[in-house]
């Protein structure tokens, strides 16, 4: 009876999906580009937040059978790995930014389309290592994703070539990689009200370098960003690099720059 029971279960063991934990949907969607539905994915958060998340024992139990934890190396993601490890000692941490050249340890690498190739390679290599039976499928999907990345890069480059945006203000360092890739200088500004004594010089600087926009990410209070833009007579552009779809992030940013 035991032998029959084992034989019935054997196909389940043979073809069971590996289980992967991600921190937020963007990571899950990139993972699916290569694995489709061949990997079981569980997310810690439905949207990225840099606020510390308290994981209850019930939530931790959801991830107790996972083999892998994929993340971009953000501080909150690394903190959550330690929590997962306390419940699941065998879970393996996979930093998707491994072997990616960073700007001053800036973790927001996915805003550069060509660095997405490195991210895709990291994902491909790890899923093949832990799910070798599906290697051919993963390789096919991986190569198709590389083509998609290259196509996205070329389309963005062509669109930006037709506009004269060479410099832009930004309230944070979320867009450094995008700026470096496409030759757009990101001028950082503190999240503070512009001092009236500095305003005259700032207006001259803005006009001299033809800076017409300031980038900022979604925030509860937008008064500082809107005040800065109003004082300099430029446009405040909101861009969320943490939304679910990677292409939407790139397309949205490009659209905002060429308008």
Secondary structure, DSSP 4 states (H G I P E B T S, - for coil): -HHHHHHHHHHHHHHPPPEEEESSHHHHHHHHHHHTTSSEEEES-SS--SSPPPPPHHHHHHTTT-SEEEE---HHHHHHHHHHHHH-TT-EEEETTTTPPPSTT---GGGSTTHHHHHHHHHHHHHHHH-GGGHHHHHHHHHHHHHHHHHHHHHHHHHHHTS---EEEESSSTTHHHHHHHT-EEEE--SSPPPHHHHHHHHHHHHHTT--EEEE---S--HHHHHHHHHHT-EEEE--TTSS-HHHHHHHHHHHHH-
